[in-house]
Amino acid sequence: MASLPLQLVVLGAVLGVALAAAALILISFVAFVTATEMPPLHRHEEEKFFLNARGQKETLPTIRDSPTKQLSIVVPSYNEEKRLPIMMDEALGYLEERQKQDPTFTYEVIVVDDGSKDQTSKVAFKYCQKYGSDKIRVITLVKNRGKGGAIKMGIFSSRGEKILMADADGATKFPDVEKLEKGLNDLQPWPRSYFRTLLMYGFHFLVWFLCVKGIRDTQCGFKLLTREAALRTFSSLHIERWAFDVELLYIAQFFKIPIAEIAVNWTEIEGSKLVPFWSWLQMGKDLLFIRLRYLTGAWRLERTRKMN
């Protein structure tokens, strides 16, 4: 009789393991059957053009064209009529001063209005009228695609040898782009020491456990890529909303594209579109499904030569 409780404990443990395994199999099956093919870069007719400073339509270039600028800055914007001017003023002040100091430096800023319901496009277009459409271009999406989708559209319409992703809130100061450029050149890891909130610790753990190793802050909106790396990673990207950063880095690590993490100045800016608890749950689900879909073969990456 004394062994009965022990037998019950063992039976309970076996049952628990079996239930956990069944749950994992079920979740993997759901992830597999709900996986969609990599979305093509579909452009509505209105998204194939931008307006020059005179208000005339011009055809957008593609990332497969030869680069004609040193630096492209892609700014995804959704209902950012209030925060965008602060960021644009600071960014353009830096970029114009840098060009004055070095006349060979060329740049463009691409503001991608992600189906905003406010006056984001009109606010951005004022900068196009002031600085010219060779420097400032506004792409207005017909409907909201999500941050990853908006960035992908901007990157595939860029002309730069290097492409910088920058958030419209101005949380990161633009002079820090020189740190990223240096890091891109020598790829010496220099991890950030600041974690945004206690909630993000859990997210960082899930990122490390499921998808991306060695990157302390995958969600920083200040990322610099070479044109070749941008083409390779964004051409393979499935996720278009908040967790796109994680899949982007997962793809980069799969293709053995060198990555450097650089310390930048970052400031909390009010007006974030993230709802902390629910956004964390959504991203947690996305992380699990990213891992399972690649693991089960629902999503596949074809290994090619090492990228620079």
KAQUI-V840736 format. One line per field, one symbol per residue. ss: DSSP state (~ for helix, > for strand, _ for the rest). phi: phi as a letter, one per 30 degrees, with the letter a starting at -180 (. if undefined). psi: psi as a letter, one per 20 degrees, with the letter a starting at -180 (. if undefined). A space follows every 50 residues. Layout:
# KAQUI-V840736
ss->???
phi->???
psi->???
This chain:
# KAQUI-V840736
ss->___~~~~~~~~~~~~~~~~~~~~~~~~~~~~~~~__________~~~~>> >_____>>>_________>>>>>>>>>______~~~~~~~~~~~~~~~~~ ~_____>>>>>>>______~~~~~~~~~~~~____>>>>>______~~~~ ~~~~~____>>>>>>______>_~~~~~~~~~~~~~___________~~~ ~~~~~~~~~~____________>>>>~~~~~~~~_________~~~~~~~ ~~~~___________>_________~~~~~~~~~~~~~~~~~~~~_____ ________
phi->.dddeddddddddddddddddddddddddddddcdcdeddddcdedccbb cddcicdbdddbdddddbbdbccccdbbhcdddeeddddddddddddddd dbdddbabccccddidccceddddddddddcjddcbbcccddbdcjeddd deddddccbddbbccbdddidcddeddddddddddchcebddcccdbded edddddeddcbbcicdbdcedcbcbddddddddddcdcdcceddeddede dddddhdebbccdbdbbdcdjdddcedddddddddddddeddddddidcb bcdbddcc
psi->hhighghhggggggggggggggggggghgghghipqqppqmppqhijirr prhjjqpqpqrriiqqqiqhppppnppolkhghghgggggghggghhhhg hniipqrqpopoolkqibkgggghhhhghgiqihhpqppoqhrpiqgghg gggggijrjqhqppppqiikhpphhihhghgghhgilopnqqippgrhhi ggghgggghhgpqjphnhjpjnppqrgghgggghhjpgpibhjhgghghg gghgjkpppppppqpppppqjqipofghhggghggggghgghhhgijhpq popaqpq.
